[in-house]
Amino acid sequence: MKTHSVPDRGQDLLPLFPEHSLVTPDGELVIGGVGVAGLAERFGTPAYVVDEAGLRNQARLLRDGLAARHPNSEVVFASKSFPCLAAYQLFTAEGLAIDVAGAGELVMALAARVPPERLYLHGNAKTTAELTMALQAGVGTVVVDNFDDIDRLESLTSQQTPVARPQRVLVRIIPGISPDTHESQSTGGDESKFGLPADQAREAIARIRANSRLQLDGLHLHIGSQILATEPFARAVEVLGSVAALGTFDVYDIGGGLGVRYTLQDEAPTVEQYLDSITAAAAAYLPAGARLVIEPGRSLVARSCVTLYRVTTVKRTGRTFVAVDGGMADNLDVALTGQPFEAAIATRMADPPDEVVDLVGRQCESGDRLVGGLAVPAPAVGDLVVMPVTGAYTYTLANNYNGALRPPIVFCRDGQARLVAERETHEHVLALHRPARQNPIGEYEYPPDQLYRAHIVGEASPDVAST
């Protein structure tokens, strides 16, 4: 695991925390005007806490900054990074379009009342059912990744009577760019599973143009995620402009991928530096007047959110382990990509550290280490721990390992906190197993529902209570 800097105090980490964060004189972290101790008491832990105003400001920074540099442009929220219904609503209200990668995200976007024509459907393995749902909903743009996409679109649109409008599409190409990022986050190399090489893209374009029910708007590419330099993005724009053999187009979509600071040691481009780079490249390499589309995800949502945990165990063996009530079930990024994070004792942010510990989760994996070598002041059971920069790829990758329950999402603004996504419950999880509960395998001394009520909910029957 990468090393990270050791701050003198938790409050030294404030540059990583949401925009509207502060530390009170007694050391408590406040987000959006709401103290974390009260948030933990009201909503429990683990919990995702979002600075709503900060989230809006980041959307405006990207939207207005791109429009000022390249007026014919569009910012599209890559919702896979944070598929929260409230986020779909917020970004739609801020004038962003939305990209969805599959039926689940499409359902969320439609439930949030995103105008269908403002949706982009992505995916390297779209099913017939997903494309049917998208067409019936009136999704604005389908990003074609392969020839099977075209086969399905040709078949499905041929069954539409009458055709309100041709289905707009973009063709995703492989740019041959492998930026410096984790292997799992690199999507633009020659061996990527996403997109088509130039010769196949040419064939796909010809097929689409030959079909009156499909409208080819342009090209799409995406080079990866958590990219901490602007040069690869400028090169991606250059690639789009250099494939003259494919023709010229009205729309050029360069995807997302801008990285963020997770630790004090990280150096990430500013939004302004990123926008300067891509728009300069667009002016140099793309047709005059062409529409430039970007799809930020991580850079849009990561900093706005923190995760709150409660310390359950402090163990001093070969190392000092501080274990919390969450872990890789609510933040898989550490184990999946080795992404380093920072953390602090949320109610003692002003205290100097006096011990170096490993902050670990509760899942049954040695890899469930949230932060290694973390300097904290006198950790104790019951402490609140806060981890910043958890807005991207945490909630969306949350899972039920060891029976963990997905945490709630809480938006904070102007001193008010509101729940926007509930904590998952055991009842939610067990509902998926209703068939086995209704038709059990084997013999039980007590009906399964009775056992569940007795031992989980605490509604023991006299028979169960007496055993």
KANORZI-V98525 format. One record per residue. RES is the residue in three letters. SS is DSSP state (H for helix, E for strand, - for the rest). PSI is psi as a letter, one per 30 degrees, with the letter a starting at -180 (NA if undefined). OMEGA is omega in whole degrees, -180 to 180 (* if undefined). Layout:
BEGIN
res: {RES RES}
ss: {SS SS}
psi: {PSI PSI}
omega: {OMEGA OMEGA}
END
This chain:
BEGIN
res: {MET LYS THR HIS SER VAL PRO ASP ARG GLY GLN ASP LEU LEU PRO LEU PHE PRO GLU HIS SER LEU VAL THR PRO ASP GLY GLU LEU VAL ILE GLY GLY VAL GLY VAL ALA GLY LEU ALA GLU ARG PHE GLY THR PRO ALA TYR VAL VAL ASP GLU ALA GLY LEU ARG ASN GLN ALA ARG LEU LEU ARG ASP GLY LEU ALA ALA ARG HIS PRO ASN SER GLU VAL VAL PHE ALA SER LYS SER PHE PRO CYS LEU ALA ALA TYR GLN LEU PHE THR ALA GLU GLY LEU ALA ILE ASP VAL ALA GLY ALA GLY GLU LEU VAL MET ALA LEU ALA ALA ARG VAL PRO PRO GLU ARG LEU TYR LEU HIS GLY ASN ALA LYS THR THR ALA GLU LEU THR MET ALA LEU GLN ALA GLY VAL GLY THR VAL VAL VAL ASP ASN PHE ASP ASP ILE ASP ARG LEU GLU SER LEU THR SER GLN GLN THR PRO VAL ALA ARG PRO GLN ARG VAL LEU VAL ARG ILE ILE PRO GLY ILE SER PRO ASP THR HIS GLU SER GLN SER THR GLY GLY ASP GLU SER LYS PHE GLY LEU PRO ALA ASP GLN ALA ARG GLU ALA ILE ALA ARG ILE ARG ALA ASN SER ARG LEU GLN LEU ASP GLY LEU HIS LEU HIS ILE GLY SER GLN ILE LEU ALA THR GLU PRO PHE ALA ARG ALA VAL GLU VAL LEU GLY SER VAL ALA ALA LEU GLY THR PHE ASP VAL TYR ASP ILE GLY GLY GLY LEU GLY VAL ARG TYR THR LEU GLN ASP GLU ALA PRO THR VAL GLU GLN TYR LEU ASP SER ILE THR ALA ALA ALA ALA ALA TYR LEU PRO ALA GLY ALA ARG LEU VAL ILE GLU PRO GLY ARG SER LEU VAL ALA ARG SER CYS VAL THR LEU TYR ARG VAL THR THR VAL LYS ARG THR GLY ARG THR PHE VAL ALA VAL ASP GLY GLY MET ALA ASP ASN LEU ASP VAL ALA LEU THR GLY GLN PRO PHE GLU ALA ALA ILE ALA THR ARG MET ALA ASP PRO PRO ASP GLU VAL VAL ASP LEU VAL GLY ARG GLN CYS GLU SER GLY ASP ARG LEU VAL GLY GLY LEU ALA VAL PRO ALA PRO ALA VAL GLY ASP LEU VAL VAL MET PRO VAL THR GLY ALA TYR THR TYR THR LEU ALA ASN ASN TYR ASN GLY ALA LEU ARG PRO PRO ILE VAL PHE CYS ARG ASP GLY GLN ALA ARG LEU VAL ALA GLU ARG GLU THR HIS GLU HIS VAL LEU ALA LEU HIS ARG PRO ALA ARG GLN ASN PRO ILE GLY GLU TYR GLU TYR PRO PRO ASP GLN LEU TYR ARG ALA HIS ILE VAL GLY GLU ALA SER PRO ASP VAL ALA SER THR}
ss: {- - - - - - - - E H H H H H H H - - - - E E E - - - - - E E E - - E E H H H H H H H H - - - E E E E E H H H H H H H H H H H H H H H H H H - - - E E E E E E H H H - - - H H H H H H H H H - - - E E E E - - H H H H H H H H H - - - - H H H E E E - - - - - - H H H H H H H H H H - - - E E E E - - H H H H H H H H H H H H - - - - - - - - E E E E E E E - - - - - - - - - H H H E - - - - - - - - - E - H H H H H H H H H H H H - - - - E E E E E E E - - - E - - E - - - H H H H H H H H H H H H - H H H - - - - E E E - - - - E - - - - - - - - - - - - H H H H H H H H H H H H H H H - - - - - E E E E - - - H H H H - - - E E E E E E E E E E E E - - - E E E E E - - - - - - - - H H H H H - - - - - - E E - - - - - - E - - E E E E E E - - - - - - - - E E E E E E E E - - - - - - - E E E E E - - - - - - H H H - - - H H H - - - - E E E E E E - - E E E E E E - - - - H H H H H H - - H H H H H - - - - - - - - - H H H H H H H H H H - - - - H H H H - -}
psi: {k k l l l j l e l e f f f e f f l l e i k l k l f g g k k k k g g k k f e e e e e e f l l l k k k k j e e e e e e e e e e e e e e e e e e i e i l k k k k j f f f i i k e e e e e e e e f g g k l k k k i l e e e e e e e e f g h k k e f g k k k l k f h k l e e e e e e e e e f h k e k k j k f l f e e e e e e e e e f f f k k l j e l k k k l l k k l j f h k j l j l k e f g k g g l f g k f k a k l e e e e e e e e e e e f f j f f k j j e a l k l k f a l h k h l f e e e e e e e e e e f f h f f f a l l f k j j g a b f k l l k f l f f k j k k l e e e e e e e e e e e e e e f l k k f k k k k l i k d e f e f e f f k l k k l k k f k j k j c f l j k j k l g a b f f f i f e e e e f g k k l l l l j f g h f f k k k g k k l k j l a g l i k f f i j e k k h k k l j i k l k f k k k k j l h g f k h d e f g k l g k g g l k k l l k k k k k h g k k k k f k l k k l e e e e f e f g e e e e f i l k a k k e l k e e e e e e e f e f g i k l e e e f f NA}
omega: {179 175 177 -177 178 -180 177 180 178 -178 176 179 -175 177 179 -174 -180 -175 -176 178 174 176 -180 179 179 170 -180 176 177 179 -179 180 -177 179 -175 179 178 178 -180 179 -175 -172 -179 178 -9 177 173 -178 -172 172 -173 -180 177 178 178 -178 179 177 -179 179 179 -178 -176 180 178 -179 -180 -177 -177 -171 179 -173 178 174 -176 178 176 -167 176 -179 -177 -177 -179 -174 179 178 175 -179 -176 -177 174 178 179 174 178 167 -175 171 -179 -179 178 -174 -177 179 177 179 179 -178 180 178 178 179 170 177 -175 -179 179 -178 172 179 179 173 178 -177 -180 178 175 -180 -180 179 176 179 -178 -179 179 179 -178 179 -174 -173 172 177 -177 -178 -171 -178 177 173 -178 178 -177 179 178 -179 -176 -179 178 -180 -179 178 -11 178 -179 178 174 178 179 180 166 176 180 180 174 -175 -177 179 178 -177 179 178 178 -177 -177 -177 179 -173 -175 -178 -176 -179 180 176 -176 171 -176 172 -171 -177 178 177 179 179 180 179 -180 179 -178 -179 -180 -177 -176 -179 177 180 179 179 -178 -174 179 169 178 -172 179 -175 -180 180 -171 176 -180 -174 179 179 177 179 178 176 179 178 179 -178 -175 -178 -176 -179 179 -180 174 -170 179 -173 174 -176 -176 177 -180 174 -179 -178 -179 175 172 179 179 180 -177 172 -178 176 172 175 -179 178 178 -179 176 -176 -175 -179 174 178 178 179 -177 -168 -177 178 179 178 180 180 180 -178 173 -175 180 174 -179 -177 179 -169 -168 -173 -173 -170 169 173 177 177 172 177 179 -176 168 -174 179 179 173 175 173 -179 173 -176 -179 -175 174 180 -175 174 178 174 -177 -173 -179 -178 -175 -174 -176 -178 177 177 171 176 -179 171 -164 180 178 -175 -178 -178 176 180 176 179 177 -172 167 176 -174 178 -174 180 -173 177 174 177 179 178 -175 177 176 178 -177 178 -177 176 171 -178 -179 175 -179 177 170 176 179 177 -180 174 -179 -179 -175 172 171 178 -176 179 179 -172 -175 -180 -176 179 178 180 -178 -177 175 173 -178 175 179 179 175 177 180 177 177 178 179 174 -176 170 174 -180 175 178 176 -177 -178 179 179 -177 -179 180 -179 178 -180 -180 -173 175 179 -177 177 176 178 176 -178 180 -180 178 -180 -179 -177 -169 -180 -176 179 180 -175 174 179 -179 -178 -177 -176 -177 *}
END
